[in-house]
Amino acid sequence: MNNDARILLAHGGGGRLSWQLVQEIFAPAFENPDLDTSHDGVVLGLPKSQLAFTTDSFVVRPLFFPGGDIGKLAVCGTVNDLAMCGAKPLYLSASFILEEGLEIEILRRAISSMAETARSVGVRIVTGDTKVVEHGKADQMFITTSGVGALLSDRRIGPKQVQPGDQIILSGDIGRHGIAVMAQREGLAFETTIESDCAPLSGIVATLLATGADVHCLRDLTRGGLASALVEIASTSGRRAAIREEDILVSEPVAGACELLGLDPMYVANEGRFIAFVSKRDVDTAMSALRSDPLGKEARVIGEVGSETDGLVTLRTVSGVDRVVEMFTGEQLPRIC
Amino acid sequence: MNNDARILLAHGGGGRLSWQLVQEIFAPAFENPDLDTSHDGVVLGLPKSQLAFTTDSFVVRPLFFPGGDIGKLAVCGTVNDLAMCGAKPLYLSASFILEEGLEIEILRRAISSMAETARSVGVRIVTGDTKVVEHGKADQMFITTSGVGALLSDRRIGPKQVQPGDQIILSGDIGRHGIAVMAQREGLAFETTIESDCAPLSGIVATLLATGADVHCLRDLTRGGLASALVEIASTSGRRAAIREEDILVSEPVAGACELLGLDPMYVANEGRFIAFVSKRDVDTAMSALRSDPLGKEARVIGEVGSETDGLVTLRTVSGVDRVVEMFTGEQLPRIC
């Protein structure tokens, strides 16, 4: 297959060109002992009888941006969702919807990025599918990944496990992914190039859970940002989450870009940041573990869970006023992931 | 949410409208004890330590056609891939890429069809995702499902298990799905309305495997039809598959439509038909089991695996001539699934 070749409808037709695409592009990139390109599904071993299962579609525009691309994002997004269930990611599926006329070289770059990211976290891409739609009926490439993972412990982790007194830890600065993609898409140039925080969080979560710290809930901050993640957890748990603005880290360039664009960094997407709800007695253990990992070296306790049962999120602003944080209505930045 | 409402970009934004879409449309339709809409993934129990895992994207146009729709197809396609691994389908994920402006009522119909099909086979839709792209950047709705299933036996089932002497059974008539979708799309009217064969095959496969018959390979006939499925299996196994045209059932209306349109039914897509490679000594047991199920009442032995190791498929035509069946190059009918 030439590098200047383009995707044809027949690449999605289930015949020779489909087969060629799998054999020449997908199979070599994703090579691993569990990958099965000869069958429509795959049989896998699992160390435990409980598994975590998740899926996400990726429609980011543009496909490539500072700090990442759709391929890296498609692996990180699903790996991170598994990590947030308290699971070690084991296997991924990858399904592609391609627009007729897409340059094969673009597909190859995205796939190579997927393969590299998957290898870096020890997760195997084991099964997949490709469909092609007519030119103008999709936007270059959409990727859907699903993931299966093994629970790292028997402890249930989720919004319903949140308890009064839990400390809320934020793993790093916020808003970089959304601004990086937006700047690339709109051709905005800031003084400093803002790079997406896109990163796989399975390693740092494993480090955190290995301490045995009493972790009640984990959530990566994606679409809707820190605010939406907190509102969802507070509302599901029925507990109040009280956070402090002064402890929420926003880098200088991101803060500047947000001011310029009229965006609130609390609602801007991230792809490598998460929050952890941890028992008060274990917060030091958790913080040490997080800070020992490069992805958590700026982790901070940003607030705690109150005894109120109103399911609200309150923010103490730098000027000392408390205000209720709402779920965002509408769309700040479309197609950010 | 009004029935005449339309999808907005904000329905994919991770804020209030995303939440509303999940709570009002997805959650009630897919309701089951394992569905978790409060978290990005879900933790599941598995009866065995081996699982089958598969994924497929669905881009069929039009979304609704005689005998099925994109929702039914999205469940059947993934359920059938799990069944072909010899697994009982347990859990599905569902990820939606929606075009801005899509009528909510259309989404609701597709989802209700997914839910109904899932319930009919006892598989649970447990996790999902929704993205929205701008009007003109997708074609109404694309659905990607992934599935996890538990192996029904310890026997490995796949192309590499195919043995010389294996009998090749086809579960019913071919070509109905492709012609049904094509006719609907192009506004072709035949004397009889041709209905898609779209159906979940997990029940009939469970019946077959419960007999203990020595089944070596199973494959559902989707894109590329019977011919492509046979060519792939023969080529992967390195064995020759010899089939007889006279034993391959094509209904009168499908045969007529194919003749009119210049299509070969051997390459036309199906969504509820499969082939089974079974040891010669167990073929009667297998045939009885298949014929006891409404989806297999027209099952026939269409050929057998030879001792040649050339990986070819040969077809003995009704006129008694043997010809090699090739993998299709190009695209007969785009966006059939």
Interface residues (C-beta under 8 A of the other chain):
Chain A: L8 L9 A10 G12 G13 G14 G15 R16 L17 S18 W19 D36 S38 H39 D40 G41 V42 V43 L44 G45 L46 P47 K48 S49 Q50 L51 A52 F53 T54 T55 D56 S57 F58 V59 D81 L82 M84 C85 A87 Y91 S93 A94 S95 F96 I97 V126 T127 G128 D129 T130 K131 V132 V133 E134 G136 K137 A138 D139 F142 T144 S146 G147 V148 G149 L151 R156 G158 P159 K160 R219 D220 T222 R223 G224 S228 E232 T236 Y267 A269 M327 F328 T329 G330 E331 Q332 P334 R335 C337
Chain B: L8 L9 A10 G12 G13 G14 G15 R16 L17 S18 W19 D36 S38 H39 D40 G41 V42 V43 L44 G45 L46 P47 K48 S49 Q50 L51 A52 F53 T54 T55 D56 S57 F58 V59 D81 L82 M84 C85 A87 Y91 S93 A94 S95 F96 I97 V126 T127 G128 D129 T130 K131 V132 V133 E134 G136 K137 A138 D139 F142 T144 S146 G147 V148 G149 L151 R156 G158 P159 K160 R219 D220 T222 R223 G224 S228 E232 T236 Y267 A269 M327 F328 T329 G330 E331 Q332 P334 R335 C337
